[in-house]
Structure formats: C-alpha cells, structure tokens
Amino acid sequence: MSQNIQPILDKALDGGRLTAEDCTALLESYDIARIGAAADEIRMRKNPTDVVTYIIDRNINYTNVCNVVCTFCAFYRRPGKPDTYVHSIDEICERIDETIALGGTGVLMQGGLHPDFNIEWYEDLLSTLHAKYPTFQLHCFSPPEIHNISLISKLDYTTIMQRLKAAGLNSMPGGGGEILDDEVRKRVSTKCTTQEWLDVMRAVHEVGMISTATMMFGIGDRIEHRVRHLERIRQVQDEALARQAETGEGGEFTAFIPWTFQRENTALGRKITEEPTGIDYLKMLAVSRLFLDNIQHIQASWLTQGIRLGQVALRFGADDMGSIMIEENVVSAAGANNEANERDLRYQISEAGFRPQQRDILYNYVHRDGAENLDTRNSMPLKQLSVAFAD
C-alpha cells in the first residue's frame, strides 16, 4: 500500500520545503488527483491566477555537426558526413525576419557540438545578429555547447559567458540537462557531465543572465535519479537567489520544463521497453511545482505530450504553455509530431479557464494588436511554418 501523502502535501501548502524523501514518496504515489490539486494551488499563489503565458519564437539549429554521440538523439550528424550543414548568417537572418513578421520576440538558437567552433565564432555570430536586431532577444546555446567552447578555446565557463553576454547573448536555455545524474548520463551520452552542466549554469547566473532548467525523463532513469535531478536544480537556484540577496545582482532559473523522451527514430528508443505515460508526465510536472519552491514558472511541454495533455498540465502546476516556435528540428527528428499555432494555443488556454498572454523570453508581457481575435475557433491562424519546442 502506498504511503499517505497528505502530510507531505500539507507541508508544501503551509510553505515548508519538501525533502528528497518527500519527493520520492510523491513520485511513487498513485494519488495524482491530490498531488495535482496541491500543485495547482501553489501555482496560483506564485503567479497571476487568471493568466497563462506563451511565447512566439523560433528554434534555429545553426548546425547539425556534432562530435559526441547521444543515443536519444536523431538530429546530430558526425563531422564529415554528407548531410551535415552550417547555416550562414544570411540564412539565420532570413529566419529571424520571418519570426519578427509573425509577432516573434526572440530566437532560441542551438546546435551540435562542432569540433571547429571556438569562442570567436560564437562572438561573431552574436555581435552580427545583435547589431542588426538590437531589441530582438537572443536565447541561445546550452551547457554542453559552452563546455565544448571551453574545451576548444581553453577558457573557463565564467569568462566564456562574460564574452558571449558582451557580444549580445540575452539568456540561455536549459538544453542538454536530460537527467542530471551520471549513472544515467554515461549510459546514453558522451557530452558534458552532471557537474559540468551545473557549473555552466552557475557561470550563467554569476554574470547576470537568466536561464531555464529542463528534465527529459524516460531514458532508463528511475525515480531516485529524477529526485536527484530536482535536488540539484533547486540547489543551484538557491545559490543564485542567495547571490541576488547579497549583491543585488546575478541571474537565476526563470522556469523549469520537464518532458518525456521521444523514442521514435533513436538508437536508445529501440532498447527502452517501457516509456512514461501521460499520468507519469502530469505527476512529474506537479511534483516539480511542489519541490522546486524557488522557481517561479513551470512550463507545459505540449510538443512532446500533445496539445490536449498540455492543456491538462495547466491544472497540474504549469503556468506557461511554452512556445509557438516556427521551426523545430531536434525533438521532431526523434518522432514528436504534435502541431499547433497561436490560435490553437490561445484557445486551449482559454478553455482551461485562463487568459492567454503572449510574453517574451524575460517573461515580460507582449501586447500585439489583434491577438485577442485569435481566441475563437473561427479565427484565421497565423501562417504556420512548422512546429515548435519549449524554451
């Protein structure tokens, strides 16, 4: 018989901090309704009760060349293969122009771990884009990419982040987190370790930039691995908030985004015999809201879970519906084929009982003339180029 979880939920609702043992008990419980109700209550306390936000941006993968092997990835190509690419500045600018025309406020730009790209390559890219689009938000790269730059340019993470920030970088996505436990990571990837991922994020926050944190579960991990992942994210956030309290400066994690492994078309997917269900996803989302008491936003991953389950997530602790990206290549290559446009997302938010509100990467509200006209099923949608991933 499963443990009575009500004392744990009462602790969270009374403002107490959950322990790793509490987190484990919740993830082992089948009482998803009570867990979800508690997460919904905490979400309402932390964020405006009538608003669910979303963002219009684009995921530009500047290269698919990658010098590491991740068995859960169907996107990367080894150096020298015939189907590799590196986008030119003109190609990237064309994609940004399309994004701006569709009401977008920023770009999420990531790529493979290219063996030849040093710090100067990234500085040139950022400075060129920032000069041409000075108010457009550049939410780019990931801890594995920063670690790769460190290996190539022989620079520490803080120096790299200072230089990229000076070149025009606004913030960093939480890509490459997967499960932050090396027992899992070493089985599925040859990229950065748990400690390296966390230390890059510490450097991001140290230089005053915000970032997001992510979790991709269902890659052979167990509940104890997921709990350790949440503990490590919470610890880094504690450090960031302590720095802010002491100095008045520094960045932080703005949001946490969990999603399930998309197994189709991947080497790892052919080995995994069990995959997380919709119930597993909702429970993970709700427990994240309860355990990560120092992170304000929890984001629904409708791309991997589907638009309907993404809507349900709004009553399990999520306050943000993620992105209507105009382009996404990595997760879709692994088999995620869910689609939505701005009208669809606004409709789903409204039908869940909330007011849809566009935001930017910094969670500032964006107001566009006519956006409210997309809130009915008979409205004409924005031009849809492709589907998107969360940032």
C-alpha positions as CSV (number, residue, x, y, z in Angstrom):
1,M,0.0,0.0,0.0
2,S,1.3,3.4,-0.9
3,Q,2.3,6.0,1.7
4,N,-0.3,8.5,2.9
5,I,0.9,11.6,1.1
6,Q,-1.4,14.2,2.7
7,P,1.1,15.3,5.3
8,I,3.6,15.9,2.6
9,L,1.1,18.0,0.6
10,D,0.1,19.9,3.7
11,K,3.8,20.7,4.4
12,A,4.1,22.2,0.9
13,L,0.8,24.1,1.2
14,D,2.0,25.5,4.6
15,G,5.2,26.8,3.0
16,G,7.5,24.1,4.1
17,R,10.3,22.8,1.9
18,L,10.0,19.2,0.7
19,T,12.8,16.7,1.3
20,A,14.2,14.2,-1.1
21,E,12.2,11.6,0.8
22,D,9.0,13.6,0.4
23,C,9.7,14.0,-3.4
24,T,10.3,10.2,-3.7
25,A,7.0,9.4,-1.9
26,L,5.0,11.7,-4.2
27,L,6.6,10.2,-7.3
28,E,5.8,6.7,-6.1
29,S,2.2,7.6,-5.2
30,Y,-0.8,6.9,-7.5
31,D,-2.8,9.7,-5.9
32,I,-2.3,12.0,-8.8
33,A,-5.5,14.0,-8.2
34,R,-4.4,15.2,-4.8
35,I,-0.9,15.9,-6.0
36,G,-2.2,17.9,-8.9
37,A,-4.6,19.9,-6.8
38,A,-1.8,20.9,-4.4
39,A,0.4,21.9,-7.3
40,D,-2.4,23.9,-8.8
41,E,-2.8,25.8,-5.5
42,I,0.9,26.6,-5.3
43,R,0.9,27.7,-8.9
44,M,-1.9,30.1,-8.2
45,R,0.0,31.6,-5.3
46,K,3.2,32.1,-7.3
47,N,1.6,33.6,-10.5
48,P,-1.4,35.6,-11.6
49,T,-4.4,33.3,-11.2
50,D,-6.1,34.2,-14.4
51,V,-3.1,34.3,-16.8
52,V,-1.3,31.6,-18.7
53,T,1.6,32.8,-20.8
54,Y,3.1,31.7,-24.1
55,I,5.9,32.9,-26.4
56,I,6.3,33.2,-30.1
57,D,9.9,32.4,-31.1
58,R,11.8,30.1,-33.3
59,N,14.3,27.3,-32.7
60,I,17.2,27.8,-35.2
61,N,19.7,24.9,-35.2
62,Y,22.7,26.6,-36.7
63,T,24.5,23.3,-37.3
64,N,23.8,19.6,-37.0
65,V,27.5,18.7,-36.9
66,C,28.2,17.1,-33.5
67,N,31.4,15.4,-32.2
68,V,29.6,13.5,-29.4
69,V,27.2,10.5,-29.5
70,C,23.8,10.7,-27.7
71,T,21.7,7.6,-28.2
72,F,18.5,9.5,-27.6
73,C,19.2,12.0,-30.5
74,A,18.1,11.5,-34.1
75,F,19.2,15.0,-35.2
76,Y,23.0,15.1,-35.0
77,R,25.4,14.1,-37.8
78,R,29.0,13.2,-37.3
79,P,31.7,15.5,-38.8
80,G,32.4,14.8,-42.4
81,K,29.1,13.1,-43.2
82,P,27.4,14.2,-46.5
83,D,24.2,15.6,-44.8
84,T,25.9,17.9,-42.4
85,Y,25.2,21.7,-42.6
86,V,26.2,25.0,-41.0
87,H,23.7,27.9,-41.6
88,S,25.1,31.1,-43.0
89,I,24.4,34.5,-41.3
90,D,22.1,35.3,-44.2
91,E,20.1,32.1,-43.7
92,I,19.8,32.9,-40.0
93,C,18.7,36.5,-40.7
94,E,16.1,35.3,-43.1
95,R,14.6,33.1,-40.4
96,I,14.7,35.9,-37.9
97,D,12.9,38.2,-40.3
98,E,10.1,35.6,-40.7
99,T,9.9,35.3,-36.9
100,I,9.5,39.1,-36.4
101,A,6.9,39.2,-39.1
102,L,4.8,36.6,-37.2
103,G,5.0,38.6,-34.0
104,G,8.0,36.8,-32.5
105,T,10.2,38.5,-29.9
106,G,13.3,36.2,-29.9
107,V,15.1,33.2,-31.1
108,L,16.2,30.0,-29.4
109,M,19.4,29.1,-31.2
110,Q,21.3,25.9,-30.5
111,G,23.4,23.4,-32.5
112,G,25.5,20.4,-32.3
113,L,28.9,20.4,-30.6
114,H,31.0,21.4,-33.6
115,P,34.7,20.4,-33.3
116,D,36.0,23.6,-35.0
117,F,33.9,26.4,-33.5
118,N,35.9,28.4,-30.9
119,I,34.7,31.4,-28.8
120,E,35.4,33.8,-31.6
121,W,33.0,32.1,-33.9
122,Y,30.2,32.5,-31.4
123,E,31.1,36.1,-30.6
124,D,31.0,36.9,-34.3
125,L,27.6,35.3,-34.7
126,L,26.1,37.1,-31.7
127,S,27.6,40.5,-32.4
128,T,26.4,40.4,-36.0
129,L,22.8,39.5,-35.1
130,H,22.7,41.9,-32.2
131,A,23.9,44.8,-34.4
132,K,21.1,44.0,-37.0
133,Y,18.4,43.2,-34.4
134,P,19.2,45.2,-31.3
135,T,15.9,44.6,-29.5
136,F,15.4,41.0,-30.6
137,Q,16.2,38.6,-27.8
138,L,18.9,36.0,-28.3
139,H,18.2,33.0,-26.1
140,C,20.9,30.7,-27.3
141,F,23.2,27.7,-26.8
142,S,23.2,25.2,-23.9
143,P,25.6,24.0,-21.2
144,P,27.1,21.2,-23.5
145,E,27.8,23.9,-26.1
146,I,29.5,26.1,-23.6
147,H,31.5,23.1,-22.3
148,N,32.6,22.4,-25.9
149,I,33.7,26.0,-26.3
150,S,35.7,25.6,-23.1
151,L,37.5,22.6,-24.4
152,I,38.3,24.2,-27.8
153,S,39.2,27.7,-26.6
154,K,40.8,26.7,-23.2
155,L,38.7,29.2,-21.3
156,D,36.7,28.8,-18.1
157,Y,32.9,29.0,-18.1
158,T,32.6,32.4,-16.5
159,T,35.0,34.0,-19.0
160,I,33.0,32.4,-21.8
161,M,29.7,33.7,-20.5
162,Q,31.1,37.2,-19.9
163,R,32.3,37.4,-23.5
164,L,29.1,35.9,-25.0
165,K,27.0,38.3,-22.9
166,A,29.1,41.3,-24.2
167,A,28.6,40.1,-27.7
168,G,24.8,40.2,-27.4
169,L,23.6,37.0,-25.7
170,N,20.5,37.7,-23.5
171,S,19.9,34.3,-21.9
172,M,20.4,30.6,-22.1
173,P,18.1,27.6,-22.5
174,G,18.4,24.6,-20.3
175,G,19.2,22.2,-23.1
176,G,21.3,19.1,-22.5
177,G,20.0,18.5,-19.0
178,E,18.3,15.2,-19.7
179,I,18.8,13.5,-16.3
180,L,21.3,15.2,-14.1
181,D,22.8,12.1,-12.7
182,D,25.9,10.5,-14.2
183,E,24.7,7.0,-13.6
184,V,22.2,7.7,-16.3
185,R,24.1,10.2,-18.4
186,K,27.1,7.9,-19.0
187,R,24.9,5.2,-20.5
188,V,23.2,7.5,-23.1
189,S,25.6,10.3,-24.0
190,T,29.3,11.3,-24.2
191,K,28.7,15.0,-23.7
192,C,29.1,17.0,-20.5
193,T,28.8,15.5,-17.1
194,T,26.2,16.5,-14.4
195,Q,28.8,18.7,-12.6
196,E,29.8,20.4,-15.8
197,W,26.2,21.2,-16.7
198,L,25.5,22.6,-13.3
199,D,28.7,24.6,-13.3
200,V,27.9,26.2,-16.6
201,M,24.6,27.3,-15.2
202,R,26.3,28.7,-12.2
203,A,28.5,30.8,-14.5
204,V,25.4,32.0,-16.5
205,H,23.8,33.2,-13.3
206,E,27.1,34.7,-12.0
207,V,27.4,37.0,-15.0
208,G,23.9,38.2,-14.5
209,M,22.0,36.2,-17.1
210,I,18.8,34.2,-16.7
211,S,18.4,30.6,-17.9
212,T,15.8,27.8,-17.8
213,A,16.2,24.3,-16.4
214,T,14.9,21.1,-18.1
215,M,14.4,17.4,-17.5
216,M,14.0,14.7,-20.1
217,F,13.0,11.5,-18.3
218,G,12.2,8.0,-19.6
219,I,15.7,7.3,-20.8
220,G,16.3,4.4,-18.5
221,D,16.2,6.5,-15.3
222,R,14.5,5.6,-12.1
223,I,12.6,7.7,-9.5
224,E,15.8,8.2,-7.5
225,H,17.5,9.7,-10.5
226,R,14.7,12.1,-11.1
227,V,14.7,13.2,-7.4
228,R,18.5,13.9,-7.6
229,H,17.9,15.9,-10.7
230,L,15.4,18.1,-8.9
231,E,17.6,18.4,-5.9
232,R,20.5,19.7,-8.0
233,I,18.4,22.2,-9.9
234,R,17.0,23.5,-6.6
235,Q,20.5,23.8,-5.1
236,V,21.8,25.9,-8.0
237,Q,18.7,28.1,-7.8
238,D,19.3,28.6,-4.0
239,E,22.8,29.7,-4.7
240,A,21.6,32.2,-7.4
241,L,19.0,33.7,-5.2
242,A,21.4,34.0,-2.3
243,R,23.8,35.9,-4.6
244,Q,21.0,38.2,-5.6
245,A,20.1,38.8,-1.9
246,E,23.7,39.6,-1.0
247,T,24.8,41.7,-4.0
248,G,21.5,42.7,-5.7
249,E,22.9,41.2,-8.9
250,G,23.0,37.8,-10.7
251,G,20.8,35.7,-12.8
252,E,18.6,32.7,-12.0
253,F,16.4,29.9,-13.4
254,T,13.2,31.5,-14.6
255,A,11.4,28.3,-15.4
256,F,11.6,24.5,-15.2
257,I,10.5,22.4,-18.2
258,P,10.1,18.6,-17.8
259,W,9.2,16.3,-20.8
260,T,9.3,12.7,-21.7
261,F,11.9,11.0,-24.0
262,Q,10.7,10.8,-27.6
263,R,11.9,7.4,-28.6
264,E,11.0,7.1,-32.3
265,N,13.9,7.2,-34.7
266,T,16.6,7.0,-32.0
267,A,19.0,4.2,-31.1
268,L,18.0,4.4,-27.4
269,G,14.3,4.1,-28.3
270,R,14.9,0.7,-29.7
271,K,16.3,-0.5,-26.3
272,I,13.7,1.1,-24.0
273,T,10.9,-1.4,-23.2
274,E,8.8,1.0,-21.1
275,E,8.1,4.6,-21.6
276,P,6.4,7.2,-19.4
277,T,2.7,7.6,-19.7
278,G,0.6,10.8,-19.6
279,I,0.0,10.2,-15.9
280,D,3.7,9.9,-15.3
281,Y,4.2,13.2,-17.1
282,L,1.5,15.1,-15.1
283,K,2.8,13.7,-11.8
284,M,6.3,14.7,-12.7
285,L,5.1,18.2,-13.6
286,A,3.1,18.6,-10.4
287,V,5.8,17.3,-8.1
288,S,8.3,19.7,-9.8
289,R,6.0,22.6,-8.9
290,L,5.8,21.4,-5.2
291,F,9.5,20.5,-4.9
292,L,11.1,23.5,-6.8
293,D,9.7,26.1,-4.4
294,N,12.3,28.6,-5.6
295,I,11.4,28.6,-9.3
296,Q,8.5,30.8,-10.3
297,H,7.5,29.3,-13.6
298,I,6.7,25.7,-14.7
299,Q,6.2,25.2,-18.4
300,A,4.0,22.6,-20.1
301,S,5.6,20.7,-22.9
302,W,2.7,20.4,-25.4
303,L,5.1,19.4,-28.2
304,T,6.1,16.1,-26.6
305,Q,2.9,15.4,-24.8
306,G,0.3,16.7,-27.2
307,I,-1.9,19.8,-27.1
308,R,-4.6,18.2,-25.0
309,L,-2.3,16.9,-22.3
310,G,-0.5,20.2,-22.5
311,Q,-3.8,21.9,-21.6
312,V,-4.4,19.5,-18.7
313,A,-0.9,20.4,-17.4
314,L,-2.3,23.9,-16.7
315,R,-4.2,22.4,-13.8
316,F,-1.2,20.4,-12.6
317,G,1.1,23.2,-11.7
318,A,2.1,24.7,-15.1
319,D,1.5,28.5,-15.6
320,D,3.2,28.7,-19.1
321,M,2.3,26.9,-22.3
322,G,5.7,27.3,-23.9
323,S,6.4,28.3,-27.4
324,I,4.7,28.6,-30.7
325,M,8.0,28.2,-32.5
326,I,8.1,28.5,-36.2
327,E,10.8,25.9,-36.5
328,E,12.0,22.9,-34.5
329,N,14.3,20.1,-35.7
330,V,15.7,18.1,-32.7
331,V,12.6,16.7,-31.0
332,S,10.7,16.4,-34.2
333,A,13.5,14.3,-35.7
334,A,13.1,11.9,-32.7
335,G,9.4,11.4,-33.5
336,A,7.4,14.2,-31.9
337,N,4.8,15.3,-34.4
338,N,2.3,17.4,-32.5
339,E,1.3,20.7,-34.1
340,A,-0.3,23.9,-33.0
341,N,-0.4,27.6,-34.0
342,E,-1.1,30.7,-31.9
343,R,-4.8,30.4,-32.3
344,D,-4.8,26.8,-31.1
345,L,-2.7,27.6,-28.1
346,R,-4.8,30.6,-27.1
347,Y,-7.9,28.5,-27.5
348,Q,-6.6,25.7,-25.3
349,I,-5.5,28.2,-22.6
350,S,-8.9,29.9,-22.7
351,E,-10.8,26.6,-22.5
352,A,-8.8,25.7,-19.4
353,G,-10.2,28.8,-17.7
354,F,-7.3,31.2,-18.1
355,R,-6.5,34.3,-20.1
356,P,-3.8,33.7,-22.7
357,Q,-1.0,36.3,-22.7
358,Q,2.0,36.5,-25.0
359,R,5.3,37.0,-23.3
360,D,9.0,37.4,-24.2
361,I,11.9,35.4,-23.0
362,L,12.3,37.5,-19.9
363,Y,8.6,36.9,-19.0
364,N,7.6,40.5,-19.9
365,Y,4.1,40.7,-21.4
366,V,3.9,41.4,-25.1
367,H,0.8,43.2,-26.4
368,R,0.0,42.9,-30.2
369,D,-3.0,44.4,-31.9
370,G,-5.5,41.7,-33.0
371,A,-4.0,38.9,-30.9
372,E,-7.3,38.5,-29.0
373,N,-9.1,37.9,-32.3
374,L,-7.4,34.5,-32.4
375,D,-9.2,33.3,-29.4
376,T,-12.1,31.6,-31.3
377,R,-12.1,28.5,-33.5
378,N,-13.3,30.5,-36.4
379,S,-10.4,32.9,-36.4
380,M,-7.8,32.8,-39.1
381,P,-4.5,31.4,-37.7
382,L,-1.1,32.9,-38.2
383,K,0.9,31.4,-41.1
384,Q,2.2,28.1,-39.7
385,L,5.6,27.2,-41.0
386,S,6.3,24.2,-38.7
387,V,6.1,23.1,-35.1
388,A,8.0,24.2,-32.1
389,F,9.7,23.3,-28.9
390,A,9.7,24.9,-25.5
391,D,12.5,27.1,-24.4
